[in-house]
Amino acid sequence: MRLVQRCTDICRDRGYKSAMRSTARYISNRYPKIRYLNYKIKYGSSTPQSYNILHIDPNNINYCVQNPFIKTRSSNGTYILPGQWDKNVLEEDIMFVRYKEIGWGEQGILPIEEYGLYQCVKKHIERGIPLTETDFYQWLINNESELGLERYREQTFEKLGSLIKNISEDGYKSQKELLSESNPPLSTSLIRKKRPEHNEVMIAIGRDGRMFLDDGRHRFCIARILEKSEIPVRILVRHKKWQELREEVVKASSIESLSEKAKHHLNHPDMRTVLPQSISDQKHDRIINSPTN
């Protein structure tokens, strides 16, 4: 009933076309299978699978999304979205990006090393400063009442210390590996409700193939600071123009038929998942027959 009422209100205030667009967005966001079928019709065999896992070097991700997609979209499935979010570099220092009460502001990307949580973890790991003595922790104390962050500080910092210890001593483990343990170090209640891949670190990919952190910030910051060479991630959002490049590669009959931009990205981890066999064979032959081999 609420959906019907909202649709009626939008129709009255902005017209039936706006109401139809809003309803379509709601259904797509709420029901990932419908969203996937819509993408399948549009993009064919280049349509991204909802829970494909990439293994990437966290040091290859240098920006996180401010006003993250995880807070404005369902975490189920994957999205293909337009917009300038991947080009809008924010200059201001941002301590915290999770809570709506702080004010999302405009969507854009923020250098990870300027993010308050990252600096907090870095000081603790590299300089031995207790988490409770960092600028980030003090900022939370000063702002928690106004922003309603009391429970966040209490719950997060207790888990954060344990998470740093576990990853430092036992290495970075996938959600599937954690689930298989008889006594997992952290709660896996969410993992048990959904497929394990659902709860991996989530990233977004911009139009030029750059990868941005969207969710799983605690795990990601720890892995990056500890210089882990590889972690599993899943893609929550792809820029529409990046997906169009994937579609171009899938439809290509040879490397020569590709645009220069598509050729440049053939080794991208998200592009390798859709490479036709003919292009993959051509790449292999070029490597074998190169003068250096």
PEJO-V184547 format. One record per backbone hydrogen bond with DSSP energy under -1.0 kcal/mol. NH is the residue of the N-H (numbers start at 1). CO is the residue of the C=O. If there is no record, write none. Layout:
BEGIN
NH/CO
NH/CO
END
This chain:
BEGIN
5/1
6/2
7/3
8/4
9/5
10/6
11/7
12/8
13/9
14/10
15/11
19/15
20/16
21/17
22/18
23/19
24/20
25/21
26/22
27/23
28/24
29/25
30/26
31/27
35/31
36/32
37/33
38/34
39/35
40/36
41/37
42/38
43/39
44/40
46/43
47/44
54/233
56/231
60/57
61/58
64/110
65/213
66/108
71/68
72/69
73/69
79/236
81/238
87/84
88/84
89/87
90/109
102/99
103/100
108/66
109/88
110/64
112/62
114/111
115/112
116/94
119/115
120/116
121/117
122/118
123/119
124/120
125/121
126/122
127/123
129/123
133/130
134/131
138/134
139/135
140/136
141/137
142/138
143/139
144/140
147/143
148/144
149/144
153/149
154/150
155/151
156/152
157/153
159/155
160/156
161/157
162/158
163/159
164/160
165/161
166/162
167/163
168/164
169/165
170/166
171/167
178/174
179/175
180/176
192/188
193/189
194/190
198/195
199/196
200/197
202/215
203/234
204/212
205/237
206/210
209/206
212/204
213/63
214/202
215/202
220/216
221/217
222/218
223/219
224/220
225/221
226/222
228/223
231/56
233/54
234/201
236/203
237/203
238/79
239/205
240/81
243/239
244/240
245/241
246/242
247/243
248/244
249/245
250/246
251/247
258/255
263/259
264/260
266/263
268/265
272/268
274/271
280/276
281/277
282/278
283/279
284/280
285/281
286/282
287/283
288/284
289/285
293/290
END
